């Protein structure tokens, strides 16, 4: 079955922390459970060190630059470059380009996508959400959403 999603119709758009995520291909769309998510992130965006227990995570940089750390090794990703964080290997990243970055994350399985949908929120306006520092309640909610979906937060963001 052929399924097309128009780039002008973003009905799977969420704010996740200080970023925008668009679920371009849901894990429910195909038999293999592949999920493709586009992230639009501001300068400095950096998730905590974490590990996915059930899914590899592939990063593909569309625009900008971000520094990825996988298993203690660091790699700068620019447009057209990719990296993989194998399941069971701790990883994190930081957006280093002043104008932010866009990337795709590709996973096989529903855990990462489900966590995004659980911890995300409906946008109230176009563009990135107003940046806020995470509160203890926000950190607790993210930690719980991750834990419920096979993701363990292990440490601080990449500095």
C-alpha positions in Angstrom: 0.0 0.0 0.0 1.5 3.3 -1.1 1.1 6.1 1.5 2.1 9.7 0.8 2.4 12.5 3.3 2.5 16.0 2.0 5.3 18.2 3.3 2.7 20.9 3.7 0.4 18.8 6.0 2.1 18.1 9.3 -0.6 16.4 11.3 1.9 14.5 13.4 3.8 17.6 14.7 4.7 17.9 18.3 6.7 20.2 20.5 9.1 18.0 22.4 11.1 20.0 25.0 12.4 23.0 23.1 12.2 21.3 19.7 9.7 20.4 17.0 9.3 16.8 16.0 7.3 15.6 13.0 6.6 11.9 12.7 7.0 11.4 9.0 6.6 7.6 9.0 5.0 6.0 12.1 6.1 2.6 13.3 2.5 1.6 12.8 2.7 2.4 9.0 4.6 -0.7 8.0 5.2 -4.3 8.9 8.8 -3.8 10.1 7.8 -1.0 12.5 10.2 1.6 11.1 9.8 5.1 12.4 11.2 8.3 10.7 11.0 11.5 12.7 12.2 14.9 11.7 13.6 17.1 14.4 14.0 20.9 14.2 16.2 22.0 17.1 17.6 25.3 18.3 21.2 26.1 19.0 22.3 24.4 22.2 19.6 21.7 22.2 21.1 18.7 24.1 19.3 15.7 25.5 20.7 13.9 28.5 22.9 10.9 28.1 20.6 8.0 27.5 20.4 4.5 26.1 17.7 2.7 24.1 17.4 -0.9 25.2 15.3 -2.1 22.3 16.1 0.1 19.2 19.1 1.3 17.3 18.8 5.0 16.6 20.1 6.4 13.3 20.8 10.2 13.0 20.8 11.8 9.6 21.7 15.5 9.5 19.6 17.6 7.0 20.8 21.1 8.0 23.1 22.7 10.5 25.6 20.9 12.6 25.5 18.9 15.8 28.0 17.0 17.8 27.0 13.4 18.5 28.5 11.2 21.2 28.0 7.4 21.0 29.7 5.1 23.5 32.1 7.9 24.5 33.2 8.7 20.9 32.3 12.1 19.4 31.5 12.9 15.8 30.4 16.2 14.2 27.5 15.7 11.9 26.8 18.2 9.1 24.2 18.1 6.2 24.3 14.7 4.5 26.2 12.9 7.3 24.8 10.1 9.5 25.6 8.2 12.7 24.1 5.2 14.4 23.6 4.7 18.2 23.2 1.0 18.5 20.7 -0.3 21.1 22.4 -0.7 24.5 25.0 2.0 23.8 24.7 5.3 25.7 24.5 8.4 23.5 23.7 12.1 23.5 24.2 15.1 21.2 24.4 18.9 21.1 23.3 21.3 18.4 26.3 23.5 17.7 25.2 25.6 14.6 24.0 29.1 15.6 20.9 28.8 13.4 19.9 25.4 14.9 19.8 22.1 13.1 17.4 19.7 11.4 17.9 15.9 11.4 16.0 12.7 10.9 16.0 9.9 13.5 15.2 6.5 12.2 14.3 3.6 14.5 12.8 0.1 14.1 10.1 -0.3 16.7 7.6 1.9 18.5 9.5 2.8 21.7 11.2 6.0 20.7 8.1 7.2 18.8 5.8 6.4 21.6 8.0 8.2 24.1 8.0 11.3 21.8 4.2 11.2 21.6 3.9 10.7 25.4 6.2 13.5 26.4 5.4 15.8 23.5 2.7 18.4 23.4 0.5 20.0 20.8 2.0 23.2 19.3 0.1 26.4 20.0 1.8 28.4 17.2 4.1 27.9 14.2 7.8 27.5 14.8 9.8 26.4 17.8 8.3 26.6 21.2 9.5 29.3 23.6 12.7 27.9 25.1 12.5 27.0 28.8 14.9 25.3 31.1 13.6 22.0 32.3 11.9 22.0 35.7 12.2 19.1 38.1 8.6 18.1 37.1 9.5 18.2 33.4 12.6 16.0 34.1 10.5 13.5 36.1 7.9 13.3 33.4 10.5 12.7 30.7 12.3 10.1 32.8 9.0 8.3 33.3 8.1 8.4 29.6 11.5 7.1 28.7 11.5 4.3 31.3 8.0 3.2 30.1 9.5 2.9 26.5 12.8 1.1 27.0 14.9 4.2 27.3 17.1 4.9 30.3 18.4 8.4 31.1 22.0 7.9 32.4 23.6 11.3 32.8 23.8 15.0 31.9 23.6 16.5 28.4 26.7 16.9 26.2 28.6 20.1 27.2 
